Amino acid sequence: MVTRTRPTDDMFLGGRSLRKWVKNHFHARMERVIELSLMAASRDHSHEVKKMLEVTIGELLKLGILCTQESPSMSARCSR
């Protein structure tokens, strides 16, 4: 939803996954993970609005990581 990739992209062959890719990149290099058009939409806004968008997208990514954990017990909690 917020990434510019799909779980079926070739880069996720061989045991790699979209979840792992996002988890490994979103803290240090969130711009590599998110869809560029999301950040482009904030180009003409204030620094505060840009920061708010960045924080919101970061929270969405964290939620996605939590809800796609390999542990069935955690996935069950997120589906409630």
N, CA, C and O atoms as a printed pandas DataFrame, in Angstrom:
     atom_number atom_name residue_name chain_id  residue_number  x_coord  y_coord  z_coord
0              1         N          MET        A               1    0.809   -1.183    0.000
1              2        CA          MET        A               1    0.000    0.000    0.000
2              3         C          MET        A               1    0.863    1.262    0.000
3              4         O          MET        A               1    0.515    2.245   -0.653
4              5         N          VAL        A               2    1.960    1.246    0.709
5              6        CA          VAL        A               2    2.821    2.425    0.729
6              7         C          VAL        A               2    4.186    2.174    0.096
7              8         O          VAL        A               2    4.993    3.094   -0.038
8              9         N          THR        A               3    4.437    0.936   -0.289
9             10        CA          THR        A               3    5.712    0.646   -0.951
10            11         C          THR        A               3    5.521    0.691   -2.456
11            12         O          THR        A               3    4.398    0.645   -2.958
12            13         N          ARG        A               4    6.610    0.780   -3.149
13            14        CA          ARG        A               4    6.518    0.769   -4.604
14            15         C          ARG        A               4    6.840   -0.623   -5.156
15            16         O          ARG        A               4    7.185   -0.765   -6.329
16            17         N          THR        A               5    6.730   -1.622   -4.326
17            18        CA          THR        A               5    7.000   -2.996   -4.740
18            19         C          THR        A               5    5.809   -3.884   -4.400
19            20         O          THR        A               5    4.904   -3.504   -3.656
20            21         N          ARG        A               6    5.849   -5.077   -4.976
21            22        CA          ARG        A               6    4.811   -6.081   -4.711
22            23         C          ARG        A               6    5.479   -7.338   -4.162
23            24         O          ARG        A               6    6.639   -7.604   -4.476
24            25         N          PRO        A               7    4.773   -8.105   -3.355
25            26        CA          PRO        A               7    5.369   -9.331   -2.810
26            27         C          PRO        A               7    5.795  -10.318   -3.890
27            28         O          PRO        A               7    6.605  -11.208   -3.630
28            29         N          THR        A               8    5.260  -10.172   -5.091
29            30        CA          THR        A               8    5.585  -11.096   -6.183
30            31         C          THR        A               8    6.722  -10.597   -7.070
31            32         O          THR        A               8    7.071  -11.269   -8.041
32            33         N          ASP        A               9    7.309   -9.442   -6.768
33            34        CA          ASP        A               9    8.424   -8.926   -7.565
34            35         C          ASP        A               9    9.605   -9.891   -7.525
35            36         O          ASP        A               9    9.801  -10.613   -6.547
36            37         N          ASP        A              10   10.380   -9.891   -8.592
37            38        CA          ASP        A              10   11.530  -10.792   -8.707
38            39         C          ASP        A              10   12.540  -10.623   -7.577
39            40         O          ASP        A              10   13.234  -11.577   -7.226
40            41         N          MET        A              11   12.631   -9.441   -7.012
41            42        CA          MET        A              11   13.613   -9.211   -5.952
42            43         C          MET        A              11   13.311  -10.016   -4.684
43            44         O          MET        A              11   14.152  -10.091   -3.788
44            45         N          PHE        A              12   12.131  -10.613   -4.602
45            46        CA          PHE        A              12   11.753  -11.378   -3.421
46            47         C          PHE        A              12   11.816  -12.889   -3.646
47            48         O          PHE        A              12   11.178  -13.654   -2.923
48            49         N          LEU        A              13   12.568  -13.308   -4.626
49            50        CA          LEU        A              13   12.783  -14.733   -4.858
50            51         C          LEU        A              13   13.878  -15.232   -3.922
51            52         O          LEU        A              13   14.649  -14.436   -3.386
52            53         N          GLY        A              14   13.946  -16.525   -3.728
53            54        CA          GLY        A              14   15.022  -17.108   -2.941
54            55         C          GLY        A              14   14.943  -16.844   -1.448
55            56         O          GLY        A              14   15.969  -16.633   -0.800
56            57         N          GLY        A              15   13.752  -16.854   -0.901
57            58        CA          GLY        A              15   13.600  -16.697    0.540
58            59         C          GLY        A              15   13.481  -15.267    1.027
59            60         O          GLY        A              15   13.239  -15.036    2.211
60            61         N          ARG        A              16   13.644  -14.320    0.147
61            62        CA          ARG        A              16   13.458  -12.918    0.541
62            63         C          ARG        A              16   11.968  -12.606    0.539
63            64         O          ARG        A              16   11.184  -13.258   -0.151
64            65         N          SER        A              17   11.594  -11.609    1.313
65            66        CA          SER        A              17   10.178  -11.240    1.362
66            67         C          SER        A              17   10.035   -9.723    1.443
67            68         O          SER        A              17   10.959   -9.013    1.842
68            69         N          LEU        A              18    8.876   -9.255    1.063
69            70        CA          LEU        A              18    8.573   -7.832    1.157
70            71         C          LEU        A              18    8.671   -7.380    2.610
71            72         O          LEU        A              18    9.187   -6.298    2.892
72            73         N          ARG        A              19    8.185   -8.194    3.521
73            74        CA          ARG        A              19    8.231   -7.861    4.947
74            75         C          ARG        A              19    9.667   -7.662    5.422
75            76         O          ARG        A              19    9.970   -6.675    6.092
76            77         N          LYS        A              20   10.548   -8.596    5.077
77            78        CA          LYS        A              20   11.949   -8.491    5.499
78            79         C          LYS        A              20   12.616   -7.270    4.874
79            80         O          LYS        A              20   13.391   -6.576    5.533
80            81         N          TRP        A              21   12.318   -7.010    3.617
81            82        CA          TRP        A              21   12.904   -5.870    2.914
82            83         C          TRP        A              21   12.494   -4.564    3.587
83            84         O          TRP        A              21   13.331   -3.693    3.826
84            85         N          VAL        A              22   11.207   -4.432    3.891
85            86        CA          VAL        A              22   10.725   -3.217    4.554
86            87         C          VAL        A              22   11.362   -3.094    5.934
87            88         O          VAL        A              22   11.838   -2.021    6.306
88            89         N          LYS        A              23   11.373   -4.176    6.685
89            90        CA          LYS        A              23   11.930   -4.148    8.042
90            91         C          LYS        A              23   13.400   -3.739    8.032
91            92         O          LYS        A              23   13.844   -3.002    8.913
92            93         N          ASN        A              24   14.147   -4.206    7.052
93            94        CA          ASN        A              24   15.575   -3.895    6.987
94            95         C          ASN        A              24   15.871   -2.474    6.530
95            96         O          ASN        A              24   16.955   -1.957    6.803
96            97         N          HIS        A              25   14.943   -1.837    5.847
97            98        CA          HIS        A              25   15.235   -0.530    5.261
98            99         C          HIS        A              25   14.487    0.652    5.863
99           100         O          HIS        A              25   14.967    1.780    5.755
100          101         N          PHE        A              26   13.352    0.450    6.481
101          102        CA          PHE        A              26   12.522    1.611    6.780
102          103         C          PHE        A              26   13.065    2.504    7.891
103          104         O          PHE        A              26   12.714    3.683    7.943
104          105         N          HIS        A              27   13.901    1.988    8.773
105          106        CA          HIS        A              27   14.440    2.857    9.829
106          107         C          HIS        A              27   15.457    3.853    9.279
107          108         O          HIS        A              27   15.363    5.052    9.544
108          109         N          ALA        A              28   16.407    3.367    8.530
109          110        CA          ALA        A              28   17.495    4.230    8.066
110          111         C          ALA        A              28   17.226    4.869    6.710
111          112         O          ALA        A              28   17.669    5.987    6.445
112          113         N          ARG        A              29   16.503    4.162    5.860
113          114        CA          ARG        A              29   16.326    4.646    4.487
114          115         C          ARG        A              29   14.881    4.503    4.051
115          116         O          ARG        A              29   14.589    3.798    3.084
116          117         N          MET        A              30   13.984    5.160    4.750
117          118        CA          MET        A              30   12.562    5.024    4.450
118          119         C          MET        A              30   12.243    5.431    3.018
119          120         O          MET        A              30   11.312    4.895    2.418
120          121         N          GLU        A              31   12.999    6.368    2.462
121          122        CA          GLU        A              31   12.725    6.804    1.091
122          123         C          GLU        A              31   12.917    5.686    0.077
123          124         O          GLU        A              31   12.372    5.762   -1.024
124          125         N          ARG        A              32   13.681    4.644    0.421
125          126        CA          ARG        A              32   13.845    3.497   -0.475
126          127         C          ARG        A              32   12.623    2.592   -0.448
127          128         O          ARG        A              32   12.388    1.835   -1.390
128          129         N          VAL        A              33   11.855    2.666    0.611
129          130        CA          VAL        A              33   10.742    1.752    0.825
130          131         C          VAL        A              33    9.414    2.322    0.340
131          132         O          VAL        A              33    8.613    1.596   -0.248
132          133         N          ILE        A              34    9.173    3.586    0.573
133          134        CA          ILE        A              34    7.845    4.132    0.285
134          135         C          ILE        A              34    7.689    4.562   -1.167
135          136         O          ILE        A              34    8.661    4.866   -1.858
136          137         N          GLU        A              35    6.467    4.577   -1.592
137          138        CA          GLU        A              35    6.114    5.038   -2.936
138          139         C          GLU        A              35    6.474    6.513   -3.050
139          140         O          GLU        A              35    6.066    7.323   -2.218
140          141         N          LEU        A              36    7.232    6.858   -4.071
141          142        CA          LEU        A              36    7.714    8.233   -4.236
142          143         C          LEU        A              36    6.588    9.253   -4.348
143          144         O          LEU        A              36    6.736   10.391   -3.901
144          145         N          SER        A              37    5.483    8.864   -4.930
145          146        CA          SER        A              37    4.377    9.817   -5.097
146          147         C          SER        A              37    3.800   10.260   -3.754
147          148         O          SER        A              37    3.217   11.340   -3.662
148          149         N          LEU        A              38    3.955    9.442   -2.712
149          150        CA          LEU        A              38    3.469    9.839   -1.388
150          151         C          LEU        A              38    4.265   11.026   -0.852
151          152         O          LEU        A              38    3.695   11.956   -0.282
152          153         N          MET        A              39    5.557   10.991   -1.034
153          154        CA          MET        A              39    6.381   12.099   -0.570
154          155         C          MET        A              39    6.279   13.293   -1.511
155          156         O          MET        A              39    6.354   14.439   -1.068
156          157         N          ALA        A              40    6.113   13.039   -2.789
157          158        CA          ALA        A              40    5.984   14.134   -3.752
158          159         C          ALA        A              40    4.734   14.961   -3.462
159          160         O          ALA        A              40    4.706   16.164   -3.720
160          161         N          ALA        A              41    3.715   14.318   -2.933
161          162        CA          ALA        A              41    2.470   15.028   -2.615
162          163         C          ALA        A              41    2.680   16.075   -1.528
163          164         O          ALA        A              41    1.916   17.036   -1.434
164          165         N          SER        A              42    3.706   15.895   -0.713
165          166        CA          SER        A              42    3.960   16.843    0.376
166          167         C          SER        A              42    4.993   17.903    0.000
167          168         O          SER        A              42    5.352   18.739    0.829
168          169         N          ARG        A              43    5.460   17.876   -1.213
169          170        CA          ARG        A              43    6.540   18.767   -1.657
170          171         C          ARG        A              43    6.245   20.247   -1.390
171          172         O          ARG        A              43    7.141   20.990   -0.991
172          173         N          ASP        A              44    5.034   20.669   -1.601
173          174        CA          ASP        A              44    4.686   22.081   -1.459
174          175         C          ASP        A              44    4.179   22.452   -0.064
175          176         O          ASP        A              44    3.679   23.558    0.145
176          177         N          HIS        A              45    4.309   21.536    0.878
177          178        CA          HIS        A              45    3.809   21.794    2.227
178          179         C          HIS        A              45    4.952   22.180    3.167
179          180         O          HIS        A              45    6.127   22.086    2.812
180          181         N          SER        A              46    4.590   22.604    4.343
181          182        CA          SER        A              46    5.574   23.017    5.345
182          183         C          SER        A              46    6.375   21.817    5.851
183          184         O          SER        A              46    6.013   20.661    5.630
184          185         N          HIS        A              47    7.463   22.130    6.528
185          186        CA          HIS        A              47    8.308   21.090    7.118
186          187         C          HIS        A              47    7.505   20.245    8.107
187          188         O          HIS        A              47    7.691   19.030    8.183
188          189         N          GLU        A              48    6.627   20.878    8.853
189          190        CA          GLU        A              48    5.819   20.163    9.844
190          191         C          GLU        A              48    4.902   19.140    9.181
191          192         O          GLU        A              48    4.749   18.024    9.676
192          193         N          VAL        A              49    4.298   19.520    8.070
193          194        CA          VAL        A              49    3.409   18.603    7.346
194          195         C          VAL        A              49    4.220   17.445    6.770
195          196         O          VAL        A              49    3.781   16.297    6.825
196          197         N          LYS        A              50    5.383   17.733    6.226
197          198        CA          LYS        A              50    6.244   16.676    5.684
198          199         C          LYS        A              50    6.645   15.701    6.782
199          200         O          LYS        A              50    6.624   14.487    6.577
200          201         N          LYS        A              51    7.010   16.228    7.947
201          202        CA          LYS        A              51    7.404   15.378    9.068
202          203         C          LYS        A              51    6.229   14.530    9.540
203          204         O          LYS        A              51    6.398   13.348    9.844
204          205         N          MET        A              52    5.045   15.124    9.604
205          206        CA          MET        A              52    3.854   14.391   10.015
206          207         C          MET        A              52    3.568   13.244    9.040
207          208         O          MET        A              52    3.219   12.142    9.464
208          209         N          LEU        A              53    3.713   13.498    7.755
209          210        CA          LEU        A              53    3.509   12.457    6.750
210          211         C          LEU        A              53    4.535   11.342    6.913
211          212         O          LEU        A              53    4.194   10.162    6.829
212          213         N          GLU        A              54    5.782   11.713    7.145
213          214        CA          GLU        A              54    6.836   10.722    7.341
214          215         C          GLU        A              54    6.553    9.846    8.557
215          216         O          GLU        A              54    6.716    8.627    8.499
216          217         N          VAL        A              55    6.133   10.459    9.648
217          218        CA          VAL        A              55    5.812    9.712   10.868
218          219         C          VAL        A              55    4.624    8.780   10.625
219          220         O          VAL        A              55    4.646    7.623   11.046
220          221         N          THR        A              56    3.606    9.273    9.959
221          222        CA          THR        A              56    2.411    8.467    9.679
222          223         C          THR        A              56    2.751    7.268    8.809
223          224         O          THR        A              56    2.303    6.155    9.086
224          225         N          ILE        A              57    3.529    7.480    7.771
225          226        CA          ILE        A              57    3.928    6.371    6.902
226          227         C          ILE        A              57    4.790    5.383    7.675
227          228         O          ILE        A              57    4.655    4.172    7.495
228          229         N          GLY        A              58    5.669    5.881    8.530
229          230        CA          GLY        A              58    6.480    5.002    9.370
230          231         C          GLY        A              58    5.621    4.128   10.267
231          232         O          GLY        A              58    5.906    2.944   10.447
232          233         N          GLU        A              59    4.573    4.707   10.828
233          234        CA          GLU        A              59    3.662    3.931   11.676
234          235         C          GLU        A              59    2.913    2.874   10.864
235          236         O          GLU        A              59    2.703    1.760   11.344
236          237         N          LEU        A              60    2.515    3.210    9.653
237          238        CA          LEU        A              60    1.865    2.222    8.780
238          239         C          LEU        A              60    2.811    1.068    8.465
239          240         O          LEU        A              60    2.399   -0.091    8.452
240          241         N          LEU        A              61    4.072    1.384    8.214
241          242        CA          LEU        A              61    5.056    0.340    7.939
242          243         C          LEU        A              61    5.258   -0.553    9.159
243          244         O          LEU        A              61    5.342   -1.774    9.025
244          245         N          LYS        A              62    5.338    0.045   10.345
245          246        CA          LYS        A              62    5.474   -0.743   11.573
246          247         C          LYS        A              62    4.280   -1.669   11.760
247          248         O          LYS        A              62    4.443   -2.835   12.119
248          249         N          LEU        A              63    3.082   -1.151   11.518
249          250        CA          LEU        A              63    1.873   -1.968   11.636
250          251         C          LEU        A              63    1.915   -3.130   10.650
251          252         O          LEU        A              63    1.584   -4.262   11.004
252          253         N          GLY        A              64    2.317   -2.855    9.430
253          254        CA          GLY        A              64    2.434   -3.915    8.430
254          255         C          GLY        A              64    3.429   -4.981    8.841
255          256         O          GLY        A              64    3.183   -6.170    8.641
256          257         N          ILE        A              65    4.550   -4.569    9.415
257          258        CA          ILE        A              65    5.562   -5.523    9.878
258          259         C          ILE        A              65    5.005   -6.368   11.017
259          260         O          ILE        A              65    5.183   -7.586   11.033
260          261         N          LEU        A              66    4.335   -5.730   11.964
261          262        CA          LEU        A              66    3.757   -6.472   13.087
262          263         C          LEU        A              66    2.695   -7.469   12.631
263          264         O          LEU        A              66    2.647   -8.596   13.124
264          265         N          CYS        A              67    1.855   -7.061   11.706
265          266        CA          CYS        A              67    0.745   -7.913   11.275
266          267         C          CYS        A              67    1.167   -9.002   10.301
267          268         O          CYS        A              67    0.356   -9.858    9.946
268          269         N          THR        A              68    2.404   -8.986    9.869
269          270        CA          THR        A              68    2.871  -10.043    8.964
270          271         C          THR        A              68    3.975  -10.874    9.594
271          272         O          THR        A              68    4.709  -11.568    8.892
272          273         N          GLN        A              69    4.097  -10.806   10.918
273          274        CA          GLN        A              69    5.091  -11.631   11.597
274          275         C          GLN        A              69    4.802  -13.094   11.340
275          276         O          GLN        A              69    3.656  -13.493   11.132
276          277         N          GLU        A              70    5.858  -13.886   11.358
277          278        CA          GLU        A              70    5.702  -15.311   11.086
278          279         C          GLU        A              70    5.048  -16.053   12.239
279          280         O          GLU        A              70    4.568  -17.172   12.058
280          281         N          SER        A              71    5.019  -15.453   13.414
281          282        CA          SER        A              71    4.379  -16.066   14.564
282          283         C          SER        A              71    2.862  -15.980   14.410
283          284         O          SER        A              71    2.321  -14.875   14.354
284          285         N          PRO        A              72    2.164  -17.105   14.340
285          286        CA          PRO        A              72    0.705  -17.065   14.180
286          287         C          PRO        A              72    0.004  -16.337   15.319
287          288         O          PRO        A              72   -1.042  -15.724   15.103
288          289         N          SER        A              73    0.553  -16.390   16.516
289          290        CA          SER        A              73   -0.110  -15.739   17.644
290          291         C          SER        A              73   -0.143  -14.227   17.474
291          292         O          SER        A              73   -1.141  -13.599   17.827
292          293         N          MET        A              74    0.909  -13.628   16.949
293          294        CA          MET        A              74    0.926  -12.178   16.756
294          295         C          MET        A              74    0.028  -11.782   15.592
295          296         O          MET        A              74   -0.657  -10.763   15.670
296          297         N          SER        A              75    0.015  -12.555   14.525
297          298        CA          SER        A              75   -0.859  -12.261   13.393
298          299         C          SER        A              75   -2.321  -12.310   13.814
299          300         O          SER        A              75   -3.137  -11.519   13.342
300          301         N          ALA        A              76   -2.646  -13.241   14.703
301          302        CA          ALA        A              76   -4.023  -13.353   15.183
302          303         C          ALA        A              76   -4.429  -12.100   15.952
303          304         O          ALA        A              76   -5.571  -11.652   15.843
304          305         N          ARG        A              77   -3.519  -11.535   16.720
305          306        CA          ARG        A              77   -3.824  -10.310   17.469
306          307         C          ARG        A              77   -4.087   -9.146   16.528
307          308         O          ARG        A              77   -4.975   -8.330   16.777
308          309         N          CYS        A              78   -3.325   -9.069   15.460
309          310        CA          CYS        A              78   -3.481   -7.949   14.521
310          311         C          CYS        A              78   -4.760   -8.059   13.709
311          312         O          CYS        A              78   -5.261   -7.049   13.213
312          313         N          SER        A              79   -5.292   -9.252   13.564
313          314        CA          SER        A              79   -6.493   -9.418   12.747
314          315         C          SER        A              79   -7.767   -9.097   13.517
315          316         O          SER        A              79   -8.846   -9.056   12.925
316          317         N          ARG        A              80   -7.667   -8.872   14.803
317          318        CA          ARG        A              80   -8.854   -8.567   15.615
318          319         C          ARG        A              80   -9.386   -7.214   15.348
319          320         O          ARG        A              80  -10.381   -6.812   15.952
